C-alpha cells in the first residue's frame, strides 16, 4: 500500500525509540525527515547527513509552527521521555497551525485509550491529557502500545540487583504480558507512516507484541531462581525507586500490558503485528543474547 506521507518530524529523537524511528525513516528513499530538539541541544552526532535538524522552543507555538511549515512536515512523531510528555501540548498546537496531518504522541506503554473517566491509573494522566488536547484541536493521532520494553525486563524483576527473578508476594506472576524491543517499536512506527495513508491511521490505537511472557517464565529465560519478596530490589546504578518497579509488576498482573486485554472501545486489543507483514519480531531470549535487529 502506498503512503500519502513523505515528510516527517521527530521530537525526542535521542530516546531509544526516537533514534530507532529516525534511523528507519532515514532508509526510506522518498522520505524527508526533520529532527527537533530544544534550542540549546546541538545536532545529534549520530544523525545521518541527509536528516535535517532544528532547535525549537516548545513554548513558542508560532515559532515551532514556522519550522514545521518550512519543512512541509506532514507527520510529527514524538517519542519523548516521561518528563517531557506535557511539552507535546504546545508541540501539537504548533503542528495544527502548520497543517500537519498526523501526530504520533509518546505512548509506548500501558494503553491510554478506552478508559472511563476517573478510572485510568494516575501515571497515565499526562498522556491522556495530550490525547485529549489532540482531539480538542482536531489533529488526528496514532497511538502505539507495545507492552513492556524488553530493555526493562531485568529491572522489572530485580535481576540486575541479585541475579534472581524477584516477584511480589501479592502476585501470581502467571499473567501473560507483551514485551517489545525499542528497535522494533521505532521501526514499526516508521513502517506505518511510510506504508499506510491517513485514512488507515487517523485516531487509531495499535498494540504490538515482540514476545509474550509471564514474570514466572523469566526464571527459565534468565536461568535464575524465583524469589518471593515484599520489595523489588533495584540495582544501585538504576535511577528508579522500588515503588515504581513494583507498580509495574502489579500492572502486568492486571493484564494492562497484554495485547489482548480489553479496556474500552478502540483500545487496540487483539494486536496489530500483521500490519508489518513478514517482519521478524525480536523475542526476549534473542534480545538478551544480543540478537536484537
LINQUI-V331104 format. One record per residue. N is the residue number from 1. RES is the residue in one small letter. PHI is phi in whole degrees, 0 to 359 (none if undefined). Layout:
BEGIN
N_RES_PHI, N_RES_PHI
END
This chain:
BEGIN
1_x_none, 2_x_277, 3_x_262, 4_x_269, 5_x_257, 6_x_230, 7_x_231, 8_x_226, 9_x_236, 10_x_239, 11_x_260, 12_x_79, 13_x_292, 14_x_278, 15_x_286, 16_x_298, 17_x_290, 18_x_300, 19_x_297, 20_x_297, 21_x_294, 22_x_298, 23_x_297, 24_x_290, 25_x_297, 26_x_295, 27_x_272, 28_x_272, 29_x_305, 30_x_270, 31_x_271, 32_x_248, 33_x_238, 34_x_241, 35_x_259, 36_x_256, 37_x_229, 38_x_296, 39_x_301, 40_x_279, 41_x_266, 42_x_290, 43_x_302, 44_x_303, 45_x_296, 46_x_277, 47_x_297, 48_x_301, 49_x_302, 50_x_274, 51_x_270, 52_x_282, 53_x_221, 54_x_214, 55_x_269, 56_x_230, 57_x_258, 58_x_304, 59_x_287, 60_x_270, 61_x_298, 62_x_295, 63_x_295, 64_x_294, 65_x_300, 66_x_297, 67_x_295, 68_x_297, 69_x_293, 70_x_297, 71_x_260, 72_x_53, 73_x_291, 74_x_258, 75_x_228, 76_x_254, 77_x_245, 78_x_229, 79_x_280, 80_x_282, 81_x_288, 82_x_306, 83_x_286, 84_x_263, 85_x_307, 86_x_298, 87_x_293, 88_x_289, 89_x_295, 90_x_293, 91_x_297, 92_x_296, 93_x_298, 94_x_295, 95_x_298, 96_x_297, 97_x_299, 98_x_277, 99_x_83, 100_x_299, 101_x_265, 102_x_212, 103_x_237, 104_x_252, 105_x_283, 106_x_284, 107_x_247, 108_x_55, 109_x_191, 110_x_298, 111_x_304, 112_x_256, 113_x_262, 114_x_104, 115_x_288, 116_x_283, 117_x_304, 118_x_86, 119_x_256, 120_x_290, 121_x_302, 122_x_305, 123_x_291, 124_x_270, 125_x_301, 126_x_300, 127_x_289, 128_x_293, 129_x_297, 130_x_295, 131_x_299, 132_x_296, 133_x_294, 134_x_301, 135_x_294, 136_x_294, 137_x_264, 138_x_74, 139_x_258, 140_x_303, 141_x_232, 142_x_226, 143_x_249, 144_x_243, 145_x_241, 146_x_258, 147_x_76, 148_x_275, 149_x_288, 150_x_301, 151_x_293, 152_x_257, 153_x_301, 154_x_297, 155_x_291, 156_x_304, 157_x_249, 158_x_67, 159_x_298, 160_x_298, 161_x_277, 162_x_218, 163_x_60, 164_x_232, 165_x_265, 166_x_271, 167_x_233, 168_x_301, 169_x_301, 170_x_281, 171_x_247, 172_x_280, 173_x_75, 174_x_250, 175_x_276, 176_x_295, 177_x_217, 178_x_273, 179_x_223, 180_x_219, 181_x_281, 182_x_302, 183_x_301, 184_x_294, 185_x_296, 186_x_298, 187_x_291, 188_x_295, 189_x_301, 190_x_299, 191_x_297, 192_x_300, 193_x_285, 194_x_254, 195_x_235, 196_x_233, 197_x_279, 198_x_305, 199_x_299, 200_x_270, 201_x_241, 202_x_300, 203_x_58, 204_x_257, 205_x_236, 206_x_239, 207_x_254, 208_x_232, 209_x_208, 210_x_282, 211_x_203, 212_x_231, 213_x_221, 214_x_235, 215_x_300, 216_x_296, 217_x_294, 218_x_292, 219_x_299, 220_x_288, 221_x_294, 222_x_273, 223_x_54, 224_x_220, 225_x_286, 226_x_273, 227_x_240, 228_x_274, 229_x_221, 230_x_264, 231_x_227, 232_x_282, 233_x_288, 234_x_235, 235_x_300, 236_x_304, 237_x_280, 238_x_266, 239_x_277, 240_x_225, 241_x_284, 242_x_303, 243_x_301, 244_x_293, 245_x_294, 246_x_297, 247_x_298, 248_x_291, 249_x_297, 250_x_295, 251_x_298, 252_x_296, 253_x_295, 254_x_281, 255_x_81, 256_x_286, 257_x_255, 258_x_273, 259_x_292, 260_x_255, 261_x_293, 262_x_273, 263_x_258, 264_x_185, 265_x_299, 266_x_73, 267_x_274, 268_x_85, 269_x_304, 270_x_109, 271_x_93, 272_x_224, 273_x_303, 274_x_289, 275_x_289, 276_x_239, 277_x_298, 278_x_86, 279_x_283, 280_x_268, 281_x_274, 282_x_291, 283_x_276, 284_x_298, 285_x_299, 286_x_296, 287_x_298, 288_x_293, 289_x_277, 290_x_84, 291_x_263, 292_x_295, 293_x_278
END
